[in-house]
Each structure stands twice: as structure tokens, then as C-alpha cells.
Amino acid sequence: MNKLLMRSAALVLPVMLATAAGAQTMKPPTTPGPATAPSGMAMAQPPAGTTKTDLSKTDSEFVTKAAEGGLAEVQMAQLAQQKSQNQGVKDFAQHMIDDHTPNNQKLMTIASSKGITAPTEPSPAQQKMLAKLQGLDGAKFDHAYLTGQVKAHQAMLKVFQHEATNGRDTDLKSFAETTVPTVQQHVTMAQNTK
């Protein structure tokens, strides 16, 4: 029994002494580790493969308004495809779906590359307009839809022009600049559709 204790002590004692000596002389690592919050908990890091970009207020507001507006345009156009009896309105609505769907996807891709999540549904005001349109039929639907489209595209034109002029993020600014002519075309189309 004594031999067993002596062997255990002979094996454990050097490890204990080395650990105690190392604890006194340990230095912090020279390579930076994960950032920690004051409480000692690790801070959230962006997912691997993405870069977190701090967007300006102008850029952030643009992403929100453009995403909500684009989603609303597609949903309203889909509703017009179902409810309108007017071929001109149906053609306009199809044009909105064809233009806004790829633009929405492009905006979502840019936002995702910046480490931010764009809205995935229209704003509350836009949802209210959708609900109003759902309750209309015939000429009343067509009139409300087209009147709303003129107003919505005029407002969106200002949003895109503001980003094209004042945006700081080069990708978002470029997206806005290249989309302005399309939004201008949509205003004219909405005004001329009968």
C-alpha cells in the first residue's frame, strides 16, 4: 500500500508543481481570441462567410423601404391578376411582377452580403392597402389599384433617388442608381394604364 501511495505521489507531485508554477507565470495569449462582453460571455459574431457592415441611417432606411415597397408591389400585382377584369390592368400588374421580383431578390442578396436582414413583408400601411384592395371588385378595384400604384411609385422614386444621391454603401447606392429609371417608367405606366 505504501509503495502504491509513493508511486502515485511521484507521478502526481511533478504535475501539480508544474501546474502551480505555470499558473504564476502564465501570460495572456498573443493572438486575439473572440471578443468578450463585459460579463465575460462571448459576443455574437457574424455567420462564417459573411461580413457585418455598419450601414449609415440612409442606407438602412433605404433597405427597409425598398424591400417593403418591392414586396407590396408584387403582392398587389398578384391580387390585380386575380381580381381585375381589365386587360390593361392585368398587363400592368404582370409587368410589376416581372420587374419587382428580380429587383427584390437582388436587394435581398445585397442586404444579406452586408450581414443585415431585409424585411420579408410589406409595411403595416401597405398591408392595410392590400386588405382594402381585397375588398374591392371591378372598376372600383382597378381605380384604387392604379391610383395607389401612381402614389406608391412616386414615393418609391424619391426613396431611390435619395439613396442614389446620399447613400454611403457603394453596392446599395449603385443598386438605387440603376433602378431609378425603372421606377420612373413604372410611374408613367401607372399613370397611363386605363
VEXLOMI-362078 format. One line per 10 residues: number of its first residue (from 0); for each residue x, y, z of N, C-alpha, C, CB. Coordinates in steps of 0.1 Angstrom, whole numbers, plus 5000, padded with zeros to 4 digits. Glycine has a CB too. Layout:
! VEXLOMI-362078
NUM	X Y Z X Y Z X Y Z X Y Z | ...
This chain:
! VEXLOMI-362078
0	5008 4988 5000 5000 5000 5000 5009 5013 5000 4991 5000 5012 | 5019 5013 5008 5028 5024 5009 5035 5026 4996 5038 5022 5020 | 5039 5015 4989 5046 5016 4976 5036 5022 4966 5050 5002 4971 | 5023 5019 4967 5014 5024 4957 5012 5039 4959 5000 5017 4959 | 5011 5043 4972 5010 5058 4975 5022 5065 4971 5007 5060 4990 | 5034 5059 4973 5046 5066 4969 5047 5068 4954 5058 5059 4975 | 5043 5058 4946 5043 5059 4932 5033 5069 4927 5040 5045 4925 | 5021 5069 4933 5011 5079 4929 5016 5093 4932 4998 5077 4936 | 5022 5095 4943 5027 5108 4947 5038 5112 4937 5032 5108 4961 | 5047 5103 4934 5058 5105 4925 5053 5110 4911 5067 5093 4923
10	5041 5104 4907 5036 5108 4894 5028 5121 4894 5027 5097 4889 | 5021 5123 4905 5012 5135 4906 5019 5147 4910 5000 5132 4916 | 5029 5146 4920 5036 5158 4925 5042 5166 4914 5046 5153 4935 | 5050 5161 4905 5056 5169 4894 5045 5177 4886 5065 5161 4885 | 5034 5170 4883 5024 5176 4875 5018 5188 4883 5013 5166 4872 | 5015 5186 4896 5010 5196 4905 5019 5208 4906 5006 5191 4919 | 5032 5205 4907 5042 5216 4909 5043 5224 4896 5056 5210 4913 | 5043 5217 4884 5044 5224 4871 5032 5232 4869 5046 5213 4860 | 5020 5227 4873 5008 5235 4871 5008 5247 4879 4996 5226 4874 | 5012 5246 4892 5013 5257 4901 5023 5268 4896 5016 5253 4915
20	5034 5263 4892 5044 5272 4887 5040 5279 4874 5058 5265 4884 | 5033 5272 4865 5028 5277 4853 5017 5287 4855 5023 5267 4843 | 5009 5285 4865 4998 5294 4867 5003 5308 4872 4989 5289 4878 | 5015 5308 4878 5020 5321 4883 5027 5329 4872 5030 5319 4894 | 5032 5322 4862 5039 5329 4851 5032 5329 4838 5053 5322 4849 | 5019 5325 4838 5012 5325 4825 5009 5339 4820 4998 5317 4827 | 5011 5341 4807 5008 5354 4801 4996 5352 4792 5021 5358 4793 | 4989 5363 4790 4978 5362 4781 4982 5358 4767 4970 5375 4780 | 4974 5351 4759 4978 5347 4746 4981 5360 4737 4967 5339 4739 | 4990 5358 4728 4994 5369 4719 4985 5371 4707 5009 5367 4715
30	4978 5360 4704 4968 5361 4693 4955 5365 4698 4968 5348 4684 | 4947 5374 4692 4935 5378 4697 4925 5366 4697 4929 5390 4689 | 4917 5365 4707 4906 5355 4708 4893 5361 4705 4906 5348 4722 | 4882 5354 4707 4869 5360 4704 4867 5372 4714 4858 5350 4706 | 4860 5382 4709 4857 5394 4717 4847 5389 4728 4850 5405 4708 | 4849 5395 4740 4840 5392 4751 4833 5404 4756 4848 5385 4762 | 4821 5402 4760 4813 5412 4766 4818 5415 4780 4798 5409 4766 | 4814 5426 4786 4819 5429 4800 4816 5417 4810 4813 5441 4805 | 4805 5410 4807 4801 5399 4817 4810 5387 4815 4787 5396 4815 | 4818 5387 4805 4827 5376 4802 4821 5366 4792 4830 5368 4815
40	4809 5369 4787 4803 5360 4777 4808 5364 4764 4787 5360 4778 | 4809 5355 4755 4814 5358 4741 4803 5366 4734 4817 5345 4733 | 4807 5376 4726 4798 5384 4719 4794 5377 4706 4804 5398 4715 | 4782 5380 4701 4778 5373 4688 4787 5378 4677 4763 5377 4685 | 4790 5368 4669 4799 5370 4657 4790 5368 4645 4811 5361 4657 | 4793 5375 4634 4785 5373 4622 4788 5358 4617 4789 5383 4611 | 4778 5352 4610 4780 5339 4605 4792 5338 4596 4767 5334 4597 | 4798 5326 4596 4810 5324 4588 4807 5327 4573 4815 5309 4589 | 4816 5334 4567 4814 5337 4553 4807 5350 4550 4807 5326 4546 | 4802 5356 4560 4795 5369 4558 4803 5380 4565 4781 5369 4563
50	4801 5392 4561 4808 5403 4567 4797 5413 4573 4817 5411 4557 | 4799 5417 4585 4790 5426 4591 4794 5440 4588 4789 5424 4607 | 4785 5448 4581 4788 5461 4577 4779 5470 4585 4787 5463 4562 | 4785 5481 4591 4777 5491 4597 4772 5500 4587 4785 5498 4609 | 4759 5500 4584 4753 5508 4574 4749 5522 4580 4741 5502 4567 | 4750 5532 4572 4745 5545 4576 4730 5545 4578 4749 5556 4566 | 4724 5555 4584 4710 5556 4586 4703 5556 4573 4706 5568 4595 | 4708 5564 4563 4703 5565 4550 4702 5551 4543 4711 5575 4541 | 4713 5544 4544 4714 5531 4537 4704 5521 4544 4728 5525 4538 | 4704 5521 4557 4695 5512 4564 4680 5515 4561 4697 5513 4579
60	4676 5527 4561 4663 5531 4558 4659 5528 4544 4660 5546 4560 | 4669 5529 4535 4667 5525 4521 4663 5511 4520 4679 5529 4512 | 4671 5502 4526 4669 5488 4525 4655 5484 4530 4680 5480 4534 | 4651 5490 4541 4638 5488 4547 4627 5492 4538 4636 5494 4561 | 4627 5505 4533 4617 5510 4525 4616 5503 4511 4618 5525 4523 | 4628 5501 4505 4628 5494 4492 4623 5480 4493 4642 5495 4486 | 4627 5473 4503 4623 5459 4504 4608 5458 4507 4630 5452 4516 | 4603 5466 4516 4588 5466 4519 4580 5470 4506 4585 5476 4530 | 4585 5481 4500 4578 5485 4488 4578 5475 4476 4584 5498 4482 | 4589 5469 4474 4590 5458 4464 4581 5446 4467 4604 5454 4462
70	4581 5442 4479 4572 5431 4483 4557 5435 4481 4575 5427 4497 | 4554 5447 4485 4540 5452 4484 4536 5452 4469 4538 5465 4490 | 4545 5457 4460 4542 5458 4446 4539 5444 4440 4554 5464 4439 | 4547 5434 4444 4544 5420 4439 4531 5415 4444 4556 5411 4443 | 4528 5417 4457 4516 5411 4462 4503 5419 4457 4516 5413 4478 | 4504 5432 4455 4493 5439 4449 4491 5435 4434 4495 5454 4450 | 4502 5433 4427 4501 5429 4413 4495 5415 4412 4515 5430 4407 | 4499 5406 4421 4493 5393 4421 4478 5394 4423 4499 5384 4431 | 4474 5402 4432 4460 5404 4435 4453 5410 4423 4458 5414 4447 | 4459 5420 4416 4453 5425 4404 4451 5415 4393 4462 5437 4399
80	4461 5406 4392 4460 5395 4383 4447 5386 4385 4472 5386 4383 | 4444 5385 4398 4432 5376 4402 4419 5384 4401 4434 5372 4416 | 4419 5397 4405 4406 5404 4406 4402 5413 4394 4407 5413 4418 | 4412 5418 4387 4408 5427 4376 4402 5420 4364 4421 5436 4372 | 4393 5427 4358 4387 5422 4345 4393 5430 4333 4372 5423 4345 | 4401 5440 4336 4406 5449 4326 4420 5444 4322 4408 5463 4332 | 4421 5441 4309 4434 5435 4303 4445 5445 4305 4432 5431 4289 | 4443 5458 4304 4454 5468 4306 4459 5467 4320 4449 5482 4303 | 4450 5466 4330 4454 5465 4344 4462 5452 4346 4442 5466 4353 | 4457 5441 4340 4464 5428 4342 4478 5429 4336 4456 5417 4335
90	4479 5435 4324 4492 5436 4318 4502 5445 4326 4491 5442 4304 | 4497 5456 4331 4505 5464 4340 4509 5456 4352 4497 5477 4345 | 4500 5449 4358 4503 5441 4370 4514 5430 4367 4491 5434 4376 | 4513 5424 4355 4523 5414 4352 4537 5420 4350 4519 5407 4339 | 4537 5432 4344 4549 5440 4343 4555 5443 4357 4547 5453 4335 | 4547 5446 4367 4552 5449 4380 4558 5436 4386 4540 5454 4389 | 4551 5425 4384 4557 5412 4389 4570 5409 4383 4547 5400 4387 | 4571 5410 4369 4583 5407 4362 4595 5416 4366 4580 5408 4347 | 4592 5429 4369 4603 5438 4372 4607 5438 4387 4599 5453 4369 | 4597 5437 4396 4599 5438 4410 4605 5425 4416 4587 5441 4418
100	4601 5413 4411 4606 5400 4416 4621 5399 4416 4600 5389 4409 | 4628 5401 4404 4642 5401 4404 4649 5412 4412 4647 5401 4390 | 4643 5424 4411 4648 5435 4419 4648 5432 4434 4641 5448 4416 | 4637 5426 4439 4636 5422 4453 4647 5412 4457 4622 5416 4456 | 4649 5403 4448 4659 5392 4451 4673 5399 4451 4658 5381 4440 | 4675 5408 4442 4689 5414 4442 4691 5422 4454 4690 5424 4429 | 4681 5430 4459 4682 5437 4471 4684 5428 4483 4669 5446 4473 | 4677 5417 4484 4679 5408 4495 4693 5402 4495 4669 5396 4494 | 4698 5399 4483 4712 5394 4482 4722 5405 4487 4715 5390 4468 | 4720 5417 4483 4729 5428 4488 4729 5429 4503 4726 5441 4480
110	4716 5430 4508 4714 5431 4522 4721 5420 4530 4699 5432 4526 | 4719 5408 4525 4725 5396 4532 4740 5397 4532 4720 5383 4525 | 4746 5402 4521 4760 5403 4520 4766 5413 4530 4765 5406 4505 | 4757 5422 4534 4761 5432 4544 4759 5427 4558 4754 5445 4542 | 4753 5415 4560 4751 5409 4573 4738 5415 4579 4762 5412 4582 | 4729 5420 4571 4716 5425 4576 4705 5418 4570 4715 5440 4574 | 4694 5418 4577 4682 5411 4572 4672 5421 4568 4676 5402 4583 | 4668 5421 4555 4658 5430 4550 4644 5425 4554 4659 5431 4534 | 4634 5434 4554 4621 5430 4558 4616 5419 4548 4611 5442 4557 | 4607 5411 4553 4602 5400 4544 4587 5401 4542 4605 5386 4551
120	4581 5413 4546 4567 5415 4543 4565 5431 4542 4558 5410 4554 | 4554 5434 4535 4552 5449 4534 4550 5456 4547 4539 5451 4525 | 4551 5469 4547 4549 5477 4559 4534 5476 4563 4552 5492 4557 | 4531 5479 4576 4517 5479 4580 4507 5487 4571 4516 5484 4595 | 4512 5499 4567 4504 5507 4558 4501 5500 4545 4510 5521 4556 | 4511 5494 4540 4510 5486 4527 4501 5474 4529 4523 5482 4522 | 4501 5468 4540 4493 5457 4543 4478 5461 4544 4497 5449 4556 | 4476 5473 4550 4463 5479 4551 4457 5481 4537 4463 5492 4559 | 4466 5487 4528 4461 5489 4514 4458 5476 4507 4472 5496 4506 | 4466 5466 4509 4463 5452 4504 4449 5447 4508 4474 5442 4507
130	4446 5449 4521 4434 5445 4527 4422 5453 4520 4433 5447 4542 | 4424 5466 4518 4414 5474 4512 4411 5469 4498 4418 5489 4512 | 4422 5466 4490 4420 5461 4477 4413 5448 4476 4434 5460 4470 | 4416 5439 4486 4409 5426 4486 4394 5428 4487 4415 5418 4497 | 4389 5438 4493 4375 5440 4495 4368 5447 4483 4373 5448 4507 | 4376 5450 4472 4370 5457 4461 4370 5448 4448 4379 5470 4457 | 4361 5452 4439 4359 5444 4427 4357 5453 4415 4348 5434 4428 | 4359 5448 4403 4356 5455 4391 4363 5468 4389 4341 5458 4390 | 4356 5478 4384 4362 5492 4382 4367 5498 4394 4351 5501 4375 | 4360 5496 4406 4365 5502 4418 4378 5496 4422 4354 5499 4430
140	4380 5483 4420 4393 5477 4423 4404 5484 4414 4393 5462 4421 | 4401 5484 4401 4411 5489 4391 4415 5504 4394 4405 5489 4377 | 4405 5512 4397 4408 5526 4401 4416 5527 4413 4394 5534 4403 | 4413 5520 4424 4420 5520 4436 4435 5515 4434 4413 5512 4447 | 4436 5504 4427 4449 5498 4424 4458 5508 4417 4447 5485 4416 | 4453 5513 4406 4461 5522 4397 4464 5535 4404 4454 5525 4384 | 4455 5541 4412 4457 5553 4419 4468 5550 4430 4444 5558 4426 | 4467 5539 4436 4477 5535 4446 4491 5533 4440 4473 5522 4454 | 4491 5527 4428 4504 5525 4421 4511 5538 4417 4501 5516 4409 | 4503 5547 4413 4509 5560 4410 4516 5566 4422 4499 5570 4404
150	4508 5567 4433 4513 5573 4446 4525 5565 4451 4502 5573 4456 | 4524 5551 4451 4534 5543 4457 4547 5544 4449 4530 5528 4457 | 4546 5545 4435 4558 5546 4427 4564 5560 4428 4555 5542 4413 | 4556 5570 4429 4562 5583 4431 4569 5584 4444 4550 5594 4431 | 4564 5578 4455 4571 5578 4468 4583 5570 4467 4561 5573 4479 | 4583 5559 4460 4595 5550 4459 4605 5557 4451 4591 5536 4453 | 4601 5564 4441 4611 5571 4432 4619 5581 4441 4604 5579 4421 | 4613 5588 4450 4620 5597 4459 4630 5589 4468 4610 5605 4468 | 4626 5577 4473 4634 5569 4481 4647 5564 4474 4626 5556 4486 | 4645 5560 4461 4656 5555 4453 4665 5567 4449 4651 5548 4441
160	4659 5578 4446 4668 5590 4442 4676 5595 4454 4659 5601 4437 | 4670 5594 4466 4677 5599 4478 4689 5589 4481 4667 5599 4490 | 4687 5576 4479 4698 5567 4481 4709 5569 4470 4693 5553 4481 | 4704 5571 4458 4714 5573 4447 4723 5585 4449 4707 5574 4434 | 4717 5595 4456 4724 5608 4458 4732 5608 4472 4715 5620 4458 | 4726 5602 4482 4731 5604 4496 4736 5591 4502 4721 5609 4504 | 4734 5579 4495 4738 5567 4501 4753 5566 4503 4734 5555 4492 | 4758 5558 4513 4772 5557 4515 4777 5543 4511 4775 5559 4530 | 4769 5533 4512 4773 5520 4508 4773 5519 4493 4763 5509 4514 | 4784 5516 4487 4786 5516 4472 4776 5506 4465 4800 5513 4468
170	4774 5494 4471 4765 5484 4465 4751 5489 4465 4766 5471 4472 | 4746 5494 4476 4732 5499 4477 4730 5511 4468 4729 5502 4491 | 4740 5520 4468 4739 5532 4460 4739 5529 4445 4752 5542 4463 | 4747 5520 4441 4747 5515 4427 4733 5508 4423 4758 5505 4425 | 4728 5500 4432 4715 5494 4430 4704 5504 4428 4712 5484 4442 | 4705 5515 4437 4695 5525 4436 4696 5533 4423 4696 5535 4448 | 4708 5536 4419 4711 5544 4407 4706 5536 4394 4726 5547 4405 | 4708 5523 4394 4704 5516 4382 4689 5513 4382 4712 5502 4382 | 4683 5514 4394 4668 5511 4394 4660 5523 4392 4665 5505 4408 | 4665 5535 4394 4657 5548 4393 4650 5548 4379 4667 5560 4394
180	4656 5545 4368 4649 5546 4355 4637 5536 4355 4658 5543 4344 | 4638 5525 4361 4627 5515 4361 4616 5521 4369 4632 5502 4367 | 4619 5527 4381 4608 5532 4389 4601 5544 4382 4614 5537 4403 | 4609 5552 4375 4603 5563 4367 4594 5558 4356 4614 5572 4360 | 4598 5547 4350 4590 5540 4340 4577 5535 4346 4597 5529 4333 | 4577 5530 4358 4565 5525 4365 4556 5536 4368 4569 5517 4377 | 4561 5547 4372 4552 5559 4374 4544 5562 4362 4560 5571 4379 | 4551 5563 4351 4545 5567 4338 4535 5556 4334 4555 5569 4327 | 4538 5543 4335 4529 5532 4331 4517 5533 4340 4537 5519 4333 | 4518 5535 4353 4506 5535 4362 4497 5547 4358 4511 5536 4376
190	4503 5558 4355 4495 5570 4351 4488 5568 4338 4504 5582 4350 | 4494 5560 4329 4488 5558 4315 4479 5546 4314 4499 5558 4305 | 4479 5537 4324 4471 5525 4323 4456 5528 4325 4476 5514 4333 | 4448 5524 4316 4433 5526 4317 4426 5514 4319 4428 5534 4305
